[in-house]
Amino acid sequence: DQITITFRAFGGPSLPANNSIFMGVDAQGNRVLNAHLPWGNSTVYWDAGSDGNGGYDRISKPATMAETEGQWNDWAFTKNTTTGDMKIYLNGVLWQSGTGYTEPMSGIAAFNIGANGTAQDPYPGEIDDFNIFNTELDQTTIQLWMDRRVDDTHPDYASLVLSLPFDGPDTSFVATNMAANAVPAWLLGHTQHV
């Protein structure tokens, strides 16, 4: 079980605020994947893996305003259950990490971007170029591909399962998934192209 989630985010002036920039839950509603960017206490949380009973693996770090609001930042969240490593990269630099995290990341039944699993705690900002890989990307690859659209020249393109550039017209409620053989994503709630 490996994962990398990358995206660009521009946090709004209401941060810090309780929010989830993305969340994946299992059929019972247990958190499997989640990031708060940041929570109301100015801490960024990365949750990945579930014990099936409401418990999950988590790393976290207090963030500054410049790290979470008022400018575009490139974020990457990784987990590898074989090595037990969880990492957060900010603008291509390792920002936080932890070891010993082996809870599985399986059984995701629903996945939301810009809110939690029940579409609550919305992210008060802008999100662009959201990607999910089913492998752990290394720091060099993360650095080389930050602030770039993922395409078939990416060294881990075969592991790309979701790639949303969010470039559709303002009247569209579908985000085109640029990963090979992928289904589109539906835009719900208060979406706005900027």
Backbone as a printed PyTorch tensor [residue, N CA C, xyz], in Angstrom:
tensor([[[  0.8320,  -1.1930,   0.0000],
         [  0.0000,   0.0000,   0.0000],
         [  0.8700,   1.2470,   0.0000]],

        [[  0.8000,   1.9890,  -1.0640],
         [  1.5130,   3.2540,  -1.1710],
         [  0.5870,   4.2860,  -1.7920]],

        [[  0.8270,   5.5420,  -1.4530],
         [  0.0330,   6.6180,  -2.0290],
         [  0.8340,   7.9090,  -2.0230]],

        [[  0.5680,   8.7420,  -3.0280],
         [  1.0300,  10.1240,  -3.0520],
         [ -0.1290,  10.9730,  -3.5540]],

        [[ -0.4320,  12.0290,  -2.8270],
         [ -1.4520,  12.9890,  -3.2280],
         [ -0.7560,  14.3370,  -3.3750]],

        [[ -0.8580,  14.9260,  -4.5710],
         [ -0.2310,  16.2230,  -4.8280],
         [ -1.2780,  17.2170,  -5.3090]],

        [[ -1.0720,  18.4810,  -4.9940],
         [ -1.9670,  19.5420,  -5.4550],
         [ -1.3400,  20.8890,  -5.1320]],

        [[ -1.9160,  21.9230,  -5.7290],
         [ -1.5750,  23.3010,  -5.4030],
         [ -2.7550,  23.8870,  -4.6450]],

        [[ -2.4550,  24.6880,  -3.6290],
         [ -3.5190,  25.3000,  -2.8320],
         [ -3.1880,  26.7590,  -2.5500]],

        [[ -4.2360,  27.5770,  -2.5860],
         [ -4.1390,  28.9930,  -2.2310],
         [ -5.1580,  29.2210,  -1.1220]],

        [[ -4.6860,  29.2270,   0.1150],
         [ -5.5760,  29.3810,   1.2520],
         [ -6.1150,  30.7840,   1.3710]],

        [[ -7.4050,  30.8810,   1.6940],
         [ -8.0640,  32.1630,   1.8380],
         [ -7.7780,  32.8270,   3.1750]],

        [[ -8.2200,  34.0810,   3.3460],
         [ -7.9240,  34.8520,   4.5550],
         [ -8.6250,  34.3580,   5.8130]],

        [[ -9.6150,  33.4560,   5.6710],
         [-10.2950,  32.9470,   6.8670],
         [ -9.5210,  31.8230,   7.5490]],

        [[ -8.4060,  31.3950,   6.9730],
         [ -7.5710,  30.3820,   7.6220],
         [ -6.7800,  31.0210,   8.7550]],

        [[ -6.4790,  30.2990,   9.8250],
         [ -6.8220,  28.8930,  10.0260],
         [ -8.2990,  28.7090,  10.3760]],

        [[ -8.8310,  27.6030,   9.8910],
         [-10.2230,  27.2450,  10.1590],
         [-10.3400,  25.7300,  10.0490]],

        [[-11.2720,  25.1570,  10.8110],
         [-11.4880,  23.7200,  10.7100],
         [-11.8950,  23.3800,   9.2820]],

        [[-11.1260,  22.5180,   8.6170],
         [-11.4070,  22.1450,   7.2350],
         [-10.7320,  20.8300,   6.8930]],

        [[-11.1910,  20.2250,   5.8290],
         [-10.5020,  19.0980,   5.1960],
         [-10.3060,  19.4860,   3.7410]],

        [[ -9.0760,  19.4390,   3.2750],
         [ -8.8410,  19.7420,   1.8690],
         [ -9.1720,  18.5170,   1.0120]],

        [[ -9.1010,  17.3240,   1.6080],
         [ -9.6130,  16.1050,   0.9740],
         [ -9.8720,  15.0830,   2.0610]],

        [[-10.7790,  14.1510,   1.7670],
         [-11.0370,  13.0470,   2.6910],
         [-11.6140,  11.8680,   1.9270]],

        [[-11.0930,  10.6870,   2.2170],
         [-11.6340,   9.4380,   1.7160],
         [-12.0930,   8.5970,   2.8930]],

        [[-13.3010,   8.0330,   2.7930],
         [-13.8570,   7.2310,   3.8840],
         [-14.2620,   5.8580,   3.3480]],

        [[-14.3410,   4.8780,   4.2660],
         [-14.8090,   3.5510,   3.8770],
         [-16.3300,   3.4890,   3.9650]],

        [[-16.9020,   2.3360,   3.6800],
         [-18.3650,   2.1820,   3.6410],
         [-19.0140,   2.4560,   4.9970]],

        [[-18.2660,   2.3040,   6.0820],
         [-18.7950,   2.5820,   7.4200],
         [-18.5570,   4.0330,   7.8480]],

        [[-17.9700,   4.8330,   6.9770],
         [-17.6970,   6.2310,   7.3000],
         [-16.3960,   6.4640,   8.0400]],

        [[-15.5710,   5.4110,   8.1930],
         [-14.2820,   5.5840,   8.8490],
         [-13.3190,   6.3440,   7.9490]],

        [[-12.5930,   7.2530,   8.5200],
         [-11.5760,   8.0290,   7.8050],
         [-10.4660,   7.0910,   7.3450]],

        [[-10.1410,   7.1420,   6.0490],
         [ -9.0180,   6.3710,   5.5060],
         [ -7.9140,   7.3260,   5.0520]],

        [[ -8.2870,   8.4000,   4.3630],
         [ -7.3450,   9.4410,   3.9350],
         [ -7.9450,  10.8010,   4.2790]],

        [[ -7.1020,  11.7200,   4.7660],
         [ -7.6070,  13.0370,   5.1300],
         [ -6.4340,  13.9930,   5.3180]],

        [[ -6.6520,  15.2490,   4.9680],
         [ -5.6920,  16.2960,   5.3260],
         [ -6.4550,  17.5470,   5.7380]],

        [[ -6.0270,  18.1290,   6.8570],
         [ -6.5100,  19.4350,   7.3110],
         [ -5.4030,  20.4340,   6.9640]],

        [[ -5.7580,  21.5260,   6.2660],
         [ -4.7170,  22.4210,   5.7390],
         [ -5.0060,  23.8820,   6.0490]],

        [[ -4.7880,  24.3760,   7.2410],
         [ -4.6600,  23.6550,   8.4980],
         [ -6.0040,  23.5760,   9.2150]],

        [[ -6.0250,  22.8780,  10.3210],
         [ -7.1760,  22.8720,  11.2190],
         [ -7.2130,  24.2270,  11.9250]],

        [[ -8.2360,  24.4770,  12.6900],
         [ -8.4050,  25.7750,  13.3520],
         [ -7.2970,  26.1500,  14.3130]],

        [[ -6.4870,  25.1680,  14.7280],
         [ -5.3730,  25.4360,  15.6360],
         [ -4.0660,  25.7040,  14.8800]],

        [[ -4.1470,  25.9610,  13.5700],
         [ -3.0000,  26.2470,  12.6940],
         [ -2.0910,  25.0480,  12.4640]],

        [[ -2.5830,  23.8520,  12.7320],
         [ -1.7940,  22.6420,  12.5280],
         [ -2.2720,  21.9070,  11.2810]],

        [[ -1.3060,  21.5090,  10.4490],
         [ -1.6030,  20.6650,   9.2910],
         [ -1.5730,  19.2200,   9.7640]],

        [[ -2.6270,  18.4730,   9.4420],
         [ -2.7340,  17.0600,   9.7950],
         [ -2.8100,  16.2250,   8.5270]],

        [[ -2.0820,  15.0970,   8.4910],
         [ -2.1420,  14.1300,   7.3850],
         [ -2.4960,  12.7890,   8.0090]],

        [[ -3.7020,  12.2940,   7.6890],
         [ -4.2080,  11.0240,   8.1900],
         [ -4.2520,  10.0430,   7.0270]],

        [[ -3.6800,   8.8640,   7.2280],
         [ -3.6710,   7.8680,   6.1540],
         [ -3.6420,   6.4760,   6.7660]],

        [[ -4.6570,   5.6790,   6.4280],
         [ -4.7550,   4.3290,   6.9580],
         [ -5.7810,   4.2640,   8.0620]],

        [[ -6.5200,   3.1680,   8.0810],
         [ -7.5910,   3.0080,   9.0610],
         [ -7.5120,   1.6390,   9.7020]],

        [[ -7.8120,   1.6000,  11.0140],
         [ -7.8900,   0.2970,  11.6840],
         [ -9.2920,  -0.2950,  11.5790]],

        [[-10.2110,   0.3960,  10.9060],
         [-11.5810,  -0.0810,  10.7320],
         [-12.4950,   0.2190,  11.8970]],

        [[-11.9480,   0.8180,  12.9540],
         [-12.7300,   1.1370,  14.1490],
         [-12.6500,   2.6100,  14.5170]],

        [[-12.3360,   3.4600,  13.5370],
         [-12.2410,   4.8870,  13.8020],
         [-10.8300,   5.3770,  14.0840]],

        [[ -9.8740,   4.4770,  14.2400],
         [ -8.4830,   4.8700,  14.4600],
         [ -7.7490,   4.9930,  13.1330]],

        [[ -6.7290,   5.8540,  13.0970],
         [ -5.9870,   6.0740,  11.8550],
         [ -4.5740,   6.5330,  12.1890]],

        [[ -3.6750,   6.3850,  11.2290],
         [ -2.3110,   6.8930,  11.3590],
         [ -2.3090,   8.3860,  11.0540]],

        [[ -1.4820,   9.1550,  11.8020],
         [ -1.4880,  10.6100,  11.6390],
         [ -0.1040,  11.1910,  11.9130]],

        [[  0.2940,  12.1460,  11.0470],
         [  1.4060,  13.0320,  11.3540],
         [  0.8730,  14.4580,  11.2720]],

        [[  1.5420,  15.3760,  11.9580],
         [  1.0550,  16.7600,  11.9770],
         [  2.1980,  17.7090,  12.2960]],

        [[  1.9550,  18.9910,  11.9800],
         [  2.9400,  20.0180,  12.2710],
         [  2.2410,  21.3810,  12.2620]],

        [[  2.5410,  22.2380,  13.2460],
         [  2.0160,  23.6030,  13.2050],
         [  2.5520,  24.3320,  11.9720]],

        [[  1.6970,  25.1560,  11.3530],
         [  2.0610,  25.8720,  10.1310],
         [  2.0050,  27.3800,  10.3520]],

        [[  2.7950,  28.0920,   9.5700],
         [  2.7440,  29.5480,   9.5840],
         [  1.6930,  30.0230,   8.5780]],

        [[  1.3070,  31.2930,   8.6750],
         [  0.3410,  31.8350,   7.7170],
         [  0.8610,  31.7350,   6.2880]],

        [[  2.1450,  32.0150,   6.0630],
         [  2.7050,  31.9740,   4.7080],
         [  2.6580,  30.5600,   4.1270]],

        [[  2.6670,  29.5580,   4.9940],
         [  2.6300,  28.1790,   4.5110],
         [  1.2250,  27.7330,   4.1160]],

        [[  0.2020,  28.4330,   4.6040],
         [ -1.1540,  27.9540,   4.3560],
         [ -2.1040,  28.9620,   3.7220]],

        [[ -1.7410,  30.2360,   3.6580],
         [ -2.6970,  31.1960,   3.0930],
         [ -2.0040,  32.3320,   2.3540]],

        [[ -2.7650,  32.9290,   1.4170],
         [ -2.3220,  34.1330,   0.7410],
         [ -1.3610,  33.9450,  -0.4140]],

        [[ -1.0290,  32.7150,  -0.7490],
         [ -0.1490,  32.4420,  -1.8870],
         [ -0.3410,  30.9870,  -2.3190]],

        [[  0.0440,  30.6980,  -3.5660],
         [ -0.0080,  29.3170,  -4.0410],
         [  1.1420,  28.5330,  -3.4340]],

        [[  0.8230,  27.3580,  -2.8930],
         [  1.8150,  26.4250,  -2.3710],
         [  1.5630,  25.0580,  -2.9760]],

        [[  2.6550,  24.3410,  -3.2530],
         [  2.5640,  22.9710,  -3.7520],
         [  2.7240,  22.0100,  -2.5860]],

        [[  1.7330,  21.1290,  -2.4220],
         [  1.7330,  20.1590,  -1.3350],
         [  1.8050,  18.7450,  -1.9070]],

        [[  2.4900,  17.8630,  -1.1810],
         [  2.5140,  16.4330,  -1.5060],
         [  2.4400,  15.6630,  -0.1950]],

        [[  1.5290,  14.6930,  -0.1440],
         [  1.3250,  13.8450,   1.0270],
         [  1.5870,  12.4090,   0.5940]],

        [[  2.4920,  11.7100,   1.2940],
         [  2.8210,  10.3330,   0.9150],
         [  2.6920,   9.3930,   2.1090]],

        [[  2.4260,   8.1280,   1.7750],
         [  2.4700,   7.0630,   2.7740],
         [  2.8810,   5.7710,   2.0940]],

        [[  3.6980,   4.9960,   2.8000],
         [  4.1340,   3.6810,   2.3540],
         [  3.9710,   2.7420,   3.5460]],

        [[  2.9870,   1.8370,   3.4830],
         [  2.7300,   0.9660,   4.6340],
         [  3.8010,  -0.1050,   4.8030]],

        [[  4.5720,  -0.4020,   3.7600],
         [  5.6610,  -1.3880,   3.8840],
         [  6.7950,  -0.8280,   4.7230]],

        [[  7.1800,   0.4150,   4.4510],
         [  8.2490,   1.0500,   5.2300],
         [  7.7160,   1.7250,   6.4840]],

        [[  6.4050,   2.0030,   6.5110],
         [  5.7910,   2.7070,   7.6370],
         [  5.9840,   4.2110,   7.5920]],

        [[  6.4790,   4.7320,   6.4740],
         [  6.7800,   6.1550,   6.3650],
         [  5.5650,   6.9610,   5.9060]],

        [[  5.3440,   8.0890,   6.5640],
         [  4.3820,   9.0980,   6.1320],
         [  5.1420,  10.4150,   6.0230]],

        [[  4.8780,  11.1680,   4.9320],
         [  5.6180,  12.4070,   4.6990],
         [  4.6880,  13.4880,   4.1570]],

        [[  5.0450,  14.7300,   4.4730],
         [  4.3960,  15.9100,   3.8960],
         [  5.4990,  16.7610,   3.2860]],

        [[  5.3240,  17.1220,   2.0090],
         [  6.2490,  18.0200,   1.3200],
         [  5.5380,  19.3420,   1.0530]],

        [[  6.2510,  20.4280,   1.2530],
         [  5.7440,  21.7620,   0.9510],
         [  6.7030,  22.4120,  -0.0310]],

        [[  6.1970,  22.7530,  -1.2090],
         [  7.0010,  23.3570,  -2.2670],
         [  8.2690,  22.5600,  -2.5620]],

        [[  8.1010,  21.2320,  -2.5950],
         [  9.1830,  20.3250,  -2.9660],
         [ 10.1630,  19.9800,  -1.8670]],

        [[  9.9650,  20.5180,  -0.6760],
         [ 10.8810,  20.2730,   0.4470],
         [ 10.1610,  19.4290,   1.4920]],

        [[ 10.8490,  18.4090,   2.0190],
         [ 10.2570,  17.6010,   3.0890],
         [  9.9590,  18.5160,   4.2690]],

        [[  8.6840,  18.5610,   4.6560],
         [  8.2240,  19.5020,   5.6700],
         [  7.9310,  18.8040,   6.9930]],

        [[  7.4590,  17.5490,   6.9150],
         [  7.1800,  16.7540,   8.1200],
         [  7.2030,  15.2840,   7.7330]],

        [[  7.6040,  14.4340,   8.6640],
         [  7.6120,  12.9940,   8.3940],
         [  7.4730,  12.2250,   9.6960]],

        [[  7.1120,  10.9580,   9.5520],
         [  7.0150,  10.0650,  10.6930],
         [  7.1740,   8.6340,  10.2220]],

        [[  7.4900,   7.7450,  11.1530],
         [  7.6710,   6.3310,  10.8190],
         [  6.8390,   5.4660,  11.7620]],

        [[  6.6730,   4.2050,  11.3660],
         [  5.9160,   3.2600,  12.1780],
         [  4.4340,   3.2470,  11.8650]],

        [[  4.0310,   3.7790,  10.7160],
         [  2.6200,   3.8900,  10.3410],
         [  2.2640,   2.8270,   9.2970]],

        [[  1.5360,   1.8170,   9.7260],
         [  1.2790,   0.6700,   8.8450],
         [ -0.1980,   0.3340,   8.6660]],

        [[ -1.1040,   1.1690,   9.1670],
         [ -2.5330,   0.8930,   8.9660],
         [ -2.8330,   0.9090,   7.4620]],

        [[ -3.6430,  -0.0420,   6.9780],
         [ -3.9390,  -0.1170,   5.5370],
         [ -4.8110,   1.0400,   5.0660]],

        [[ -4.6640,   1.3570,   3.7760],
         [ -5.4400,   2.4380,   3.1570],
         [ -6.4280,   1.8490,   2.1570]],

        [[ -7.1240,   0.8260,   2.5510],
         [ -8.0150,   0.1080,   1.6290],
         [ -9.4800,   0.3940,   1.9500]],

        [[-10.3360,   0.0600,   0.9930],
         [-11.7720,   0.1330,   1.2100],
         [-12.3880,   1.5010,   1.0870]],

        [[-11.7420,   2.4190,   0.3690],
         [-12.3130,   3.7630,   0.2210],
         [-13.5750,   3.6760,  -0.6340]],

        [[-14.6930,   4.1070,  -0.0550],
         [-15.9900,   4.0620,  -0.7450],
         [-16.3980,   5.4260,  -1.2800]],

        [[-15.8800,   6.5030,  -0.6870],
         [-16.1980,   7.8660,  -1.1240],
         [-14.9770,   8.7360,  -0.8920]],

        [[-14.7610,   9.6820,  -1.8150],
         [-13.6090,  10.5760,  -1.7080],
         [-14.0530,  11.9820,  -2.0960]],

        [[-13.8230,  12.9360,  -1.2100],
         [-14.1810,  14.3310,  -1.4590],
         [-12.9310,  15.1960,  -1.5040]],

        [[-12.9300,  16.1580,  -2.4020],
         [-11.8820,  17.1680,  -2.4800],
         [-12.5250,  18.4980,  -2.1000]],

        [[-11.9110,  19.1920,  -1.1690],
         [-12.4280,  20.4870,  -0.7440],
         [-13.3670,  20.4240,   0.4450]],

        [[-13.5340,  19.2410,   1.0310],
         [-14.4030,  19.0790,   2.2080],
         [-14.1410,  17.6940,   2.8030]],

        [[-14.7700,  17.4370,   3.9550],
         [-14.5940,  16.1220,   4.5700],
         [-15.5270,  15.0880,   3.9290]],

        [[-15.5950,  13.9030,   4.5130],
         [-16.3540,  12.8000,   3.9250],
         [-17.8480,  13.0020,   3.8760]],

        [[-18.3690,  13.9460,   4.6530],
         [-19.8020,  14.2500,   4.6070],
         [-20.0570,  15.6290,   3.9980]],

        [[-19.0590,  16.1190,   3.2520],
         [-19.1270,  17.4240,   2.5850],
         [-19.2550,  18.5820,   3.5740]],

        [[-18.7250,  18.4100,   4.7670],
         [-18.6890,  19.4700,   5.7800],
         [-17.2500,  19.9720,   5.9050]],

        [[-17.0270,  20.9800,   6.7150],
         [-15.7050,  21.5710,   6.9360],
         [-15.0120,  21.8790,   5.6090]],

        [[-15.6260,  22.7230,   4.7640],
         [-15.0410,  23.0190,   3.4530],
         [-13.7120,  23.7640,   3.5690]],

        [[-12.8640,  23.5230,   2.5780],
         [-11.5840,  24.2170,   2.5000],
         [-11.8200,  25.6380,   1.9820]],

        [[-11.4440,  26.6760,   2.7410],
         [-11.6910,  28.0530,   2.3170],
         [-10.5490,  28.6010,   1.4570]],

        [[-10.4680,  28.1070,   0.2430],
         [ -9.4080,  28.5490,  -0.6520],
         [ -9.5520,  27.9110,  -2.0110]],

        [[ -8.5090,  27.9960,  -2.8000],
         [ -8.4960,  27.4630,  -4.1570],
         [ -7.6010,  26.2350,  -4.2310]],

        [[ -7.9920,  25.2910,  -5.0950],
         [ -7.2470,  24.0450,  -5.2880],
         [ -7.0400,  23.8640,  -6.7850]],

        [[ -5.8400,  23.4320,  -7.1710],
         [ -5.5450,  23.2170,  -8.5830],
         [ -4.6630,  21.9880,  -8.7370]],

        [[ -4.7550,  21.3710,  -9.9050],
         [ -3.8880,  20.2470, -10.2960],
         [ -3.8000,  19.1860,  -9.1900]],

        [[ -4.9270,  18.5710,  -8.8900],
         [ -5.0360,  17.5650,  -7.8330],
         [ -4.7480,  16.1870,  -8.4320]],

        [[ -3.7600,  15.4630,  -7.8660],
         [ -3.3330,  14.1640,  -8.3920],
         [ -3.2160,  13.1260,  -7.2860]],

        [[ -3.5750,  11.8900,  -7.6170],
         [ -3.3610,  10.7690,  -6.7100],
         [ -2.6090,   9.6790,  -7.4760]],

        [[ -1.5080,   9.2400,  -6.9010],
         [ -0.7030,   8.1310,  -7.4270],
         [ -0.8080,   6.9570,  -6.4560]],

        [[ -0.8130,   5.7350,  -6.9810],
         [ -0.8340,   4.5640,  -6.0960],
         [  0.5770,   4.0520,  -5.8400]],

        [[  1.5120,   4.9840,  -5.7120],
         [  2.8900,   4.7020,  -5.3380],
         [  3.4160,   5.8910,  -4.5450]],

        [[  4.5040,   5.6790,  -3.8130],
         [  5.1400,   6.7720,  -3.0840],
         [  6.1450,   7.4470,  -4.0120]],

        [[  5.8980,   8.7040,  -4.3660],
         [  6.8490,   9.4570,  -5.1730],
         [  8.0180,   9.8920,  -4.2990]],

        [[  9.2240,   9.9240,  -4.8890],
         [ 10.3800,  10.3990,  -4.1390],
         [ 10.4730,  11.9250,  -4.2090]],

        [[ 11.3370,  12.4830,  -3.3670],
         [ 11.4180,  13.9340,  -3.2660],
         [ 11.8730,  14.5700,  -4.5770]],

        [[ 12.7910,  13.9500,  -5.2930],
         [ 13.2650,  14.5170,  -6.5530],
         [ 12.1210,  14.6420,  -7.5560]],

        [[ 11.3090,  13.5960,  -7.6780],
         [ 10.1750,  13.6360,  -8.6010],
         [  9.1760,  14.7050,  -8.1710]],

        [[  8.8990,  14.7760,  -6.8780],
         [  7.9790,  15.7960,  -6.3650],
         [  8.5000,  17.1880,  -6.7070]],

        [[  9.8010,  17.4240,  -6.5110],
         [ 10.3830,  18.7360,  -6.8130],
         [ 10.3020,  19.0540,  -8.3020]],

        [[ 10.6260,  18.0840,  -9.1500],
         [ 10.6330,  18.3270, -10.5890],
         [  9.2430,  18.5680, -11.1610]],

        [[  8.2150,  17.9990, -10.5190],
         [  6.8600,  18.0770, -11.0700],
         [  5.9410,  19.0260, -10.3150]],

        [[  6.4410,  19.7070,  -9.2860],
         [  5.5650,  20.6780,  -8.6320],
         [  5.3390,  21.8410,  -9.5860]],

        [[  4.1740,  22.4220,  -9.5110],
         [  3.8000,  23.5520, -10.3590],
         [  3.7880,  23.1790, -11.8430]],

        [[  3.6030,  21.8730, -12.1330],
         [  3.5020,  21.3920, -13.5130],
         [  2.3050,  20.4680, -13.6270]],

        [[  1.6900,  20.4790, -14.7670],
         [  0.6000,  19.5580, -15.0490],
         [  1.1810,  18.1640, -15.2950]],

        [[  0.6330,  17.1450, -14.6450],
         [  1.0930,  15.7650, -14.8520],
         [  0.6110,  15.2890, -16.2150]],

        [[  1.5290,  14.7050, -16.9840],
         [  1.1670,  14.1290, -18.2750],
         [  1.9010,  12.8000, -18.4430]],

        [[  1.8200,  12.2270, -19.6340],
         [  2.3860,  10.8850, -19.8370],
         [  3.9060,  10.8490, -19.8620]],

        [[  4.5860,  11.9990, -19.6910],
         [  6.0400,  11.9930, -19.5530],
         [  6.4820,  11.8870, -18.0910]],

        [[  5.5350,  11.9270, -17.1760],
         [  5.8520,  11.7780, -15.7420],
         [  6.3870,  10.3620, -15.5120]],

        [[  7.4630,  10.2020, -14.7340],
         [  8.0500,   8.8690, -14.5470],
         [  7.1200,   7.8670, -13.8590]],

        [[  6.1120,   8.3420, -13.1390],
         [  5.1690,   7.4510, -12.4630],
         [  3.7600,   7.5760, -13.0410]],

        [[  3.6680,   7.9530, -14.3110],
         [  2.3670,   8.1380, -14.9450],
         [  1.5160,   6.8670, -14.8840]],

        [[  2.1410,   5.7040, -14.9870],
         [  1.3950,   4.4380, -14.9350],
         [  0.7330,   4.2210, -13.5750]],

        [[  1.2050,   4.9160, -12.5540],
         [  0.6390,   4.7980, -11.1990],
         [ -0.3590,   5.9010, -10.8840]],

        [[ -0.6410,   6.7640, -11.8580],
         [ -1.5730,   7.8760, -11.6620],
         [ -3.0060,   7.3530, -11.7550]],

        [[ -3.7800,   7.5180, -10.6830],
         [ -5.1700,   7.0470, -10.6950],
         [ -6.1800,   8.1980, -10.7680]],

        [[ -5.7460,   9.4040, -10.4000],
         [ -6.6220,  10.5710, -10.4750],
         [ -5.7720,  11.7860, -10.8050]],

        [[ -6.2010,  12.5610, -11.7890],
         [ -5.4930,  13.7890, -12.1530],
         [ -6.5250,  14.8070, -12.6170]],

        [[ -6.7820,  15.7850, -11.7720],
         [ -7.8030,  16.7950, -12.0460],
         [ -7.1470,  18.1610, -12.1930]],

        [[ -7.0280,  18.6530, -13.4320],
         [ -6.4370,  19.9800, -13.6140],
         [ -7.4060,  21.1230, -13.3140]],

        [[ -8.6940,  20.8180, -13.1770],
         [ -9.7200,  21.8250, -12.9010],
         [ -9.7060,  22.9500, -13.9290]],

        [[ -9.6950,  22.5870, -15.2060],
         [ -9.6680,  23.5700, -16.2780],
         [-10.9580,  23.6290, -17.0820]],

        [[-12.0220,  23.0240, -16.5950],
         [-13.2670,  22.9970, -17.3540],
         [-13.9310,  24.3550, -17.4200]],

        [[-14.9340,  24.4960, -18.2870],
         [-15.6630,  25.7730, -18.3670],
         [-16.4810,  26.0180, -17.1100]],

        [[-16.8050,  27.2710, -16.8490],
         [-17.5550,  27.6420, -15.6530],
         [-18.9130,  26.9560, -15.5760]],

        [[-19.4640,  26.5410, -16.7010],
         [-20.7880,  25.9250, -16.7230],
         [-20.7420,  24.4180, -16.5190]],

        [[-19.5430,  23.8430, -16.4210],
         [-19.4090,  22.3920, -16.3100],
         [-19.4310,  21.9560, -14.8470]],

        [[-20.1180,  20.8620, -14.5890],
         [-20.1150,  20.2710, -13.2530],
         [-19.3200,  18.9740, -13.2320]],

        [[-18.4660,  18.7890, -14.2590],
         [-17.6220,  17.6110, -14.3620],
         [-16.1750,  18.0680, -14.4830]],

        [[-15.3120,  17.4760, -13.6770],
         [-13.8760,  17.7300, -13.7870],
         [-13.2790,  16.5520, -14.5440]],

        [[-12.5870,  16.8290, -15.6250],
         [-12.0080,  15.7760, -16.4440],
         [-10.8190,  15.1530, -15.7250]],

        [[-10.8720,  13.8300, -15.5680],
         [ -9.7800,  13.0830, -14.9570],
         [ -8.8020,  12.7260, -16.0670]],

        [[ -7.5810,  13.2760, -16.0000],
         [ -6.5920,  13.1040, -17.0590],
         [ -5.7790,  11.8180, -16.9180]],

        [[ -6.0240,  11.0230, -15.8770],
         [ -5.3280,   9.7380, -15.7430],
         [ -5.8490,   8.7800, -16.8130]],

        [[ -4.9910,   7.8710, -17.2470],
         [ -5.3860,   6.9130, -18.2740],
         [ -6.5400,   6.0480, -17.7800]],

        [[ -7.5200,   5.7940, -18.6450],
         [ -8.6610,   4.9230, -18.3400],
         [ -9.4010,   5.3470, -17.0720]],

        [[ -9.5970,   6.6410, -16.9020],
         [-10.1840,   7.1410, -15.6640],
         [-11.5870,   7.6820, -15.8970]],

        [[-12.3760,   7.6620, -14.8390],
         [-13.7170,   8.2330, -14.8740],
         [-13.6420,   9.6890, -14.4170]],

        [[-14.5980,  10.5350, -14.8240],
         [-14.5630,  11.9360, -14.4170],
         [-14.9530,  12.1090, -12.9520]],

        [[-14.7040,  13.2860, -12.4420],
         [-15.1200,  13.6460, -11.0890],
         [-16.2630,  14.6410, -11.1990]],

        [[-17.2130,  14.5450, -10.2940],
         [-18.3630,  15.4460, -10.2910],
         [-18.1150,  16.5960,  -9.3360]],

        [[-18.3570,  17.8070,  -9.7890],
         [-18.1860,  19.0020,  -8.9710],
         [-19.5110,  19.3180,  -8.2870]],

        [[-19.4820,  19.3740,  -6.9580],
         [-20.6800,  19.6300,  -6.1630],
         [-20.4130,  20.7680,  -5.1960]],

        [[-21.4680,  21.3960,  -4.7430],
         [-21.3040,  22.4590,  -3.7470],
         [-20.9860,  23.7850,  -4.3980]],

        [[-20.1890,  24.5740,  -3.7280],
         [-19.8680,  25.9340,  -4.1780],
         [-18.5700,  25.9520,  -4.9520]],

        [[-18.5500,  25.3280,  -6.1080],
         [-17.3360,  25.3360,  -6.9280],
         [-17.3090,  26.5820,  -7.7810]],

        [[-16.1170,  27.0530,  -8.0520],
         [-15.9430,  28.2450,  -8.8640],
         [-14.5880,  28.1650,  -9.5510]],

        [[-14.5730,  28.4090, -10.8510],
         [-13.3070,  28.4640, -11.5790],
         [-12.7190,  29.8500, -11.4260]],

        [[-11.4100,  29.9110, -11.1550],
         [-10.7380,  31.2030, -10.9920],
         [ -9.6390,  31.3570, -12.0160]]])
